[in-house]
Amino acid sequence: MEEPSDDENDMLDLAFGLTETSRLGCQVVMSKELDGLVVKLPSMTRNMQASDFADKK
């Protein structure tokens, strides 16, 4: 994968449990070359759409 863009790094700054190899899941394009890839999901997440952008009534 290419190095993270500045925009991706900005989003990663909001993540819990960030590591040196953390990436946004939406940046991973599935392919045969990734067969066998081990992915670890963080124990906590922040759903920005639900918490920040939901319609407030």
MODELLER restraints for C-alpha pairs under 7 A, 6 or more apart:
rsr = mdl.restraints
at = mdl.atoms
rsr.add(forms.Gaussian(group=physical.xy_distance, feature=features.Distance(at['CA:16:A'], at['CA:44:A']), mean=6.40, stdev=0.5))
rsr.add(forms.Gaussian(group=physical.xy_distance, feature=features.Distance(at['CA:16:A'], at['CA:45:A']), mean=6.63, stdev=0.5))
rsr.add(forms.Gaussian(group=physical.xy_distance, feature=features.Distance(at['CA:17:A'], at['CA:42:A']), mean=6.54, stdev=0.5))
